[in-house]
Amino acid sequence: MGNCFAAPASSSAKVDATHTSHPASESLKTASKTTPSARSSVTIPSYSWRSSAESLPTPRSESEILSSPHVKAFSFTELKNATRNFRPDSLLGEGGFGYVFKGWIDQHSLSAAKPGSGMVVAVKKLKPEGFQGHKEWLTEVNYLGQLHHPNLVKLIGYCSDGDNRLLVYEFLPKGSLENHLFRRGAQPLSWATRIKVAIGAARGLSFLHDAEEQVIYRDFKAANILLDAEFNAKLSDFGLAKAGPTGDKTHVSTQVMGTHGYAAPEYVATGRLTSKSDVYSFGVVMLELLSGRRAVDKTKPGVEQSLVEWAKPYLGDKRKLFRIMDIKLEGQYPQKAAHSAATLALHCLRSEPKARPRMSEVLTTLEQIQAPKTASQNSSAVHQTVTDPLRRSPMNQHRSPLNLTPSASPLQHHRKSPHVRRH
């Protein structure tokens, strides 16, 4: 689940000294523990996926969530067999949430299969964290059990057996975007691959935001963007996802949770959550794609520790943009397209949430950057309604072969980092 930092009710944020293992990210998460007896009262808002016209009752009880026909309820014994008893050589990753193991199941019956046969899956085994860990686990089952989209990771099933809480996902052989950008020894991603990943992630967020019942992802970051064999991006880890505002409401007031460096400043300061909070986080990831630098890097000097603060002055200046571009690209990127991408990131990072573009607009711009002529023809109707000057930015197409990286983790590896939370 997400690592979180907790912010008290006062204006000053308090960083929890407890570290979890999200790699490069400091997350926002509650320190409070509730006894397991409180679990039965958990209710989570429901969302139907786009292909269904049926509206599910909201909120849903735990029993309703777990009885979903779209996910399989595994026994703990089944998952022990699927992962060879969670053997160390099946371990794919470890983090604050627990461990991720590689497993095999039969493609048709979904029962455990022999290693090397059947369908490969990723099994996330959560550390016991009391009520909060269970709540995030249940939230993920609720959302991914209903929301289906090519750019969301597919949840195959879950296990709730005694104190054991596990999730079974499709296996994504290229691992997380974070590993490809920041792991030592990783083959650098080409410009074309970076834009492809950004487009896939934007499609996933746009789907959530434009759903009939809006979903705010709340923990968008490089570690939660997983990649399949063709570098198609899929959003993972929905433990912090939240129902968007309804009716005349403009925001959702909630406990501050997310990841330091990615979370929108107005959300951290006030606890007021909107879809534009996700847009800000997307802008941060765009900066990571452009620069090859982490959102927060304590090894850097002064202002360079914060990617946003360091990069912002260069984003709108064509002549200075090269100073923040990833040196691993070795200059192999189209300058006009890079400037358009930087301008897009700058718009996503605007201080005023209402001034940030919607994710559907972000997606349109990225598609223009990838293939300007085709995107212009296919979305002319969209452009007529967009007044943001970003739409008039010149863009070029630049294609280069995809770089394959030998990462095999289906879920993000994690480093220890502090979390923040609002009570």
C-alpha positions in Angstrom: 0.0 0.0 0.0 1.1 3.6 -0.1 3.6 4.9 2.3 2.3 8.0 3.9 3.3 11.0 6.0 0.9 12.3 8.5 0.1 15.9 8.9 -1.5 17.0 12.2 -4.4 19.4 12.2 -2.0 22.4 12.7 -0.5 24.1 9.7 2.9 22.5 10.2 3.4 19.1 8.7 4.9 16.4 11.0 7.1 13.8 9.4 6.7 10.4 10.9 10.0 8.9 12.0 8.9 5.4 11.0 10.4 4.5 7.6 8.9 2.2 5.1 10.5 0.8 2.0 9.1 2.8 -0.9 12.2 3.4 -3.0 12.8 7.1 -3.5 9.6 8.3 -2.2 8.4 9.7 1.1 4.7 9.0 1.5 1.9 10.4 3.5 0.3 7.5 6.0 -1.6 7.3 9.2 0.1 6.1 12.3 -3.0 5.2 14.1 -3.8 1.5 14.7 -7.3 0.2 15.2 -8.1 -3.3 16.5 -9.2 -5.9 14.0 -12.7 -5.9 15.5 -13.3 -2.6 13.8 -12.8 -4.1 10.4 -16.4 -5.2 9.9 -17.6 -1.6 9.9 -15.5 -0.6 7.0 -17.4 0.7 4.0 -16.0 1.9 0.7 -17.7 3.9 -2.1 -18.5 1.9 -5.2 -17.7 2.6 -8.8 -18.9 0.8 -11.9 -16.6 0.4 -14.8 -17.4 2.2 -18.0 -18.5 -0.8 -20.0 -21.4 -1.4 -17.5 -24.5 0.7 -17.3 -25.4 -0.9 -14.0 -24.9 1.3 -10.9 -23.8 -0.5 -7.8 -25.0 0.7 -4.3 -22.8 3.1 -2.5 -21.3 2.8 0.0 -20.6 -1.0 -0.2 -20.1 -3.2 2.8 -17.0 -5.4 3.2 -19.0 -8.5 2.4 -20.4 -6.9 -0.8 -16.9 -5.9 -2.0 -15.4 -9.3 -1.3 -18.3 -11.1 -3.1 -17.5 -9.4 -6.4 -17.9 -11.7 -9.4 -15.0 -10.1 -11.1 -12.2 -11.3 -8.7 -11.4 -14.7 -7.3 -11.2 -15.4 -3.6 -8.1 -17.4 -3.1 -7.3 -19.5 0.0 -4.0 -18.9 1.6 -3.0 -22.5 0.8 -3.6 -21.9 -2.9 -1.3 -18.9 -2.9 1.3 -20.8 -0.9 1.3 -23.4 -3.6 1.3 -20.9 -6.5 4.4 -19.2 -5.1 6.2 -22.3 -4.0 5.5 -21.5 -0.3 6.7 -17.9 -0.8 10.2 -19.1 -1.3 13.0 -16.5 -1.4 13.7 -17.2 -5.0 10.1 -16.3 -5.9 10.5 -12.9 -4.3 10.2 -10.0 -6.7 10.1 -7.0 -4.4 9.8 -5.8 -0.9 8.4 -2.6 0.6 6.6 -1.0 3.5 3.4 -2.8 2.4 5.0 -6.2 2.5 6.4 -8.5 -0.2 5.7 -9.3 -3.8 6.2 -12.9 -5.1 6.1 -14.4 -8.5 3.5 -17.2 -8.8 1.8 -19.4 -11.4 -1.9 -20.2 -11.7 -4.0 -22.1 -14.3 -5.3 -19.7 -16.9 -8.8 -21.2 -16.9 -9.4 -22.5 -13.4 -7.2 -20.0 -11.6 -5.9 -22.7 -9.3 -2.3 -23.1 -8.4 0.0 -24.4 -11.2 3.5 -25.8 -11.4 6.3 -23.2 -11.7 6.9 -22.4 -15.3 3.4 -23.5 -16.4 0.1 -21.7 -16.7 -0.2 -17.9 -16.2 2.4 -15.9 -14.3 1.0 -13.6 -11.6 2.3 -11.2 -9.0 1.2 -12.0 -5.4 1.4 -9.1 -2.9 1.5 -10.4 0.7 0.8 -7.5 3.1 2.5 -7.0 6.4 -0.1 -7.0 9.2 -0.8 -3.3 9.9 -4.0 -3.4 11.8 -7.1 -1.6 10.7 -5.4 0.9 8.3 -3.6 -1.8 6.3 -6.8 -3.8 6.0 -8.7 -0.7 4.9 -6.3 0.1 2.1 -6.3 -3.6 1.0 -10.1 -3.5 0.9 -10.1 -0.2 -1.0 -7.9 -1.8 -3.6 -10.2 -4.8 -4.0 -13.2 -2.5 -4.3 -11.8 -0.3 -7.0 -9.8 -2.8 -9.1 -12.6 -5.3 -8.7 -14.9 -3.0 -10.6 -12.7 -0.6 -12.7 -11.3 -2.2 -15.9 -9.2 -0.3 -18.3 -6.0 -1.2 -20.4 -4.0 1.4 -18.4 -5.0 0.0 -14.9 -3.3 -3.0 -13.5 -5.6 -6.1 -13.6 -6.6 -7.5 -10.2 -7.2 -11.2 -10.5 -8.1 -12.0 -7.0 -7.4 -11.7 -3.3 -7.0 -13.7 -0.1 -8.5 -12.9 3.3 -7.6 -15.8 5.4 -7.3 -15.2 9.2 -4.8 -12.3 9.5 -3.4 -12.9 6.0 -4.2 -10.3 3.4 -3.0 -10.8 -0.2 -3.7 -9.5 -3.6 -3.1 -11.3 -6.9 -2.4 -9.2 -10.0 -1.4 -9.7 -13.6 2.4 -10.0 -14.0 4.0 -7.0 -15.6 7.5 -8.0 -16.7 9.1 -4.5 -17.1 8.4 -3.5 -13.5 8.0 0.1 -12.4 8.8 3.3 -14.2 10.8 4.3 -11.1 13.2 1.4 -11.6 13.8 2.3 -15.2 14.5 5.9 -14.5 16.5 5.7 -11.3 17.9 2.2 -10.8 21.7 1.9 -11.3 22.5 -0.1 -14.3 19.1 0.2 -15.9 19.2 0.8 -19.7 18.1 4.4 -20.4 14.6 4.9 -21.7 14.4 6.6 -25.1 12.5 9.7 -25.7 9.8 7.8 -27.6 9.4 5.3 -24.8 9.1 8.1 -22.2 6.3 9.8 -24.1 4.6 6.4 -24.6 4.7 5.8 -20.8 3.3 9.3 -20.1 0.5 8.8 -22.5 -0.5 5.4 -21.0 -0.4 6.9 -17.5 -2.5 9.9 -18.6 -5.1 7.6 -20.2 -5.4 5.7 -16.9 -5.9 8.9 -14.9 -8.2 10.4 -17.5 -10.4 7.3 -17.3 -10.6 7.6 -13.5 -11.4 11.3 -13.5 -14.0 11.1 -16.3 -15.8 8.1 -14.9 -19.5 8.6 -14.1 -18.5 8.4 -10.5 -15.2 10.1 -10.4 -12.2 8.5 -8.7 -9.2 10.5 -7.5 -6.1 8.3 -7.5 -4.2 10.2 -4.8 -0.9 8.5 -5.0 0.3 9.0 -8.6 4.1 8.5 -8.8 6.7 6.7 -10.8 6.8 3.7 -8.4 3.0 3.1 -9.0 3.3 3.2 -12.8 4.0 -0.4 -14.0 5.0 -1.5 -17.5 4.2 -4.5 -19.6 6.5 -6.1 -22.1 5.8 -3.4 -24.7 6.2 -0.5 -22.2 2.4 0.1 -21.9 1.8 1.9 -18.6 -0.7 0.7 -16.0 -1.6 2.3 -12.7 -1.2 0.1 -9.7 -1.8 0.4 -5.9 -5.3 1.8 -5.4 -5.1 1.7 -1.6 -5.3 5.5 -1.3 -7.9 6.0 -4.0 -10.8 8.3 -3.0 -14.3 9.1 -4.4 -14.4 12.4 -6.1 -16.8 15.3 -5.0 -20.4 14.9 -5.9 -23.3 17.3 -6.4 -22.4 20.9 -5.8 -19.2 20.0 -3.9 -15.9 21.3 -5.3 -13.6 19.1 -3.3 -13.4 16.2 -0.8 -12.1 17.0 2.6 -9.9 14.1 3.8 -6.9 13.0 5.7 -3.8 14.0 3.9 -2.2 10.9 2.4 0.1 10.4 -0.6 3.8 10.8 -1.3 6.0 13.7 -0.3 7.3 15.5 -3.4 4.3 14.3 -5.5 1.4 15.6 -3.5 -0.2 18.9 -4.5 0.7 21.7 -2.1 -2.9 22.9 -1.6 -3.9 19.4 -0.6 -1.1 18.9 1.8 -1.9 22.3 3.4 -5.7 22.0 3.6 -6.7 18.4 3.1 -8.9 19.5 0.2 -8.7 16.9 -2.5 -9.7 17.3 -6.2 -8.9 15.7 -9.5 -6.4 18.6 -10.0 -4.4 17.2 -7.1 -3.7 14.2 -9.4 -2.8 16.6 -12.3 -0.2 18.2 -10.1 1.3 14.8 -9.3 1.3 14.0 -13.0 3.3 17.2 -13.6 5.9 15.9 -11.2 6.2 12.6 -13.0 6.6 14.5 -16.3 9.6 16.3 -14.7 11.1 13.0 -13.7 10.6 11.7 -17.3 12.3 14.8 -18.7 15.1 15.1 -16.2 15.8 11.6 -15.0 15.8 13.0 -11.4 13.7 12.0 -8.5 10.9 14.2 -7.1 12.8 14.4 -3.9 16.6 13.7 -3.6 18.2 14.5 -0.3 21.6 13.8 -1.7 21.4 16.9 -3.9 22.5 20.3 -2.6 20.0 23.0 -1.5 17.1 23.8 -3.9 18.1 20.8 -6.1 16.6 18.5 -3.5 13.1 19.4 -4.7 12.8 18.6 -8.4 9.9 21.0 -8.8 11.6 24.0 -7.2 14.8 23.3 -9.1 13.3 22.7 -12.6 10.5 25.2 -12.7 12.7 28.2 -13.8 13.9 26.4 -16.8 10.6 24.9 -18.1 9.3 27.9 -20.0 12.6 28.9 -21.6 13.6 27.0 -24.8 17.2 28.2 -24.5 17.6 26.9 -20.9 15.5 23.7 -21.1 18.6 21.6 -22.0 19.9 22.2 -18.5 17.3 20.0 -16.9 17.1 17.3 -19.6 18.2 13.8 -18.7 21.9 13.4 -19.7 21.1 9.7 -20.3 19.1 10.8 -23.4 22.4 12.0 -24.8 20.6 14.8 -26.7 18.5 12.3 -28.6 15.2 14.1 -28.4 13.3 16.6 -30.6 13.7 20.1 -29.1 10.3 21.4 -30.0 8.6 18.3 -28.5 10.7 18.5 -25.4 9.7 22.2 -25.0 6.0 21.2 -25.4 6.4 18.5 -22.8 8.1 20.9 -20.4 5.4 23.5 -21.0 2.7 20.8 -20.2 4.5 19.9 -17.0 4.7 23.6 -16.0 0.9 24.0 -16.6 0.2 20.8 -14.5 2.3 22.3 -11.7 0.5 25.7 -11.5 -0.1 26.9 -7.9 -3.8 27.5 -8.6 -5.6 24.1 -9.0 -8.3 25.5 -11.3 -5.6 26.8 -13.7 -4.2 23.3 -14.2 -5.5 21.4 -17.3 -7.8 18.4 -17.0 -6.3 15.0 -17.6 -8.2 14.7 -20.8 -6.5 17.9 -22.0 -3.1 16.6 -20.8 -3.7 13.4 -22.8 -4.6 15.3 -26.0 -1.4 17.3 -25.7 0.8 14.3 -25.2 -0.7 12.6 -28.2 0.1 15.7 -30.2 3.7 15.5 -29.0 3.9 11.8 -30.0 2.3 12.2 -33.4 1.3 15.8 -34.0 -0.3 15.4 -37.5 -2.4 12.4 -36.6 -3.5 13.7 -33.2 -4.5 17.0 -34.8 -6.7 15.3 -37.3 -8.3 12.9 -34.8 -9.0 15.4 -32.1 -9.8 18.7 -34.0 -13.2 18.9 -32.1 -11.4 18.7 -28.8 -9.0 21.5 -29.8 -11.9 23.8 -30.6 -13.0 23.8 -27.0 -9.6 24.2 -25.5 -8.5 27.8 -24.7 -5.2 27.0 -22.9 -2.3 28.5 -24.9 -0.5 25.2 -24.4 -2.5 23.8 -27.3 -0.8 26.2 -29.7 2.7 25.0 -28.8 4.7 23.7 -31.8 5.3 20.0 -31.6 7.4 17.6 -33.7 7.3 13.8 -33.9 10.4 11.9 -33.1 10.5 8.1 -33.0 13.2 5.8 -31.9 13.4 2.1 -31.0 12.1 1.1 -27.6 14.8 0.3 -25.1 14.2 -3.0 -23.2 15.2 -3.0 -19.6 15.8 -6.3 -17.7 13.5 -5.5 -14.9 11.1 -8.3 -13.8 9.3 -6.8 -10.9 5.5 -6.6 -11.4 5.2 -4.1 -8.6 7.4 -1.4 -7.4 10.4 -2.0 -5.2 10.4 0.2 -2.2 12.9 2.1 -0.1 12.3 3.3 3.5 10.9 6.7 3.7 8.9 8.9 6.1 5.1 9.4 5.8 2.8 12.3 6.5 -0.8 12.2 7.5 -3.6 14.7 8.5 -5.8 13.9 11.5 
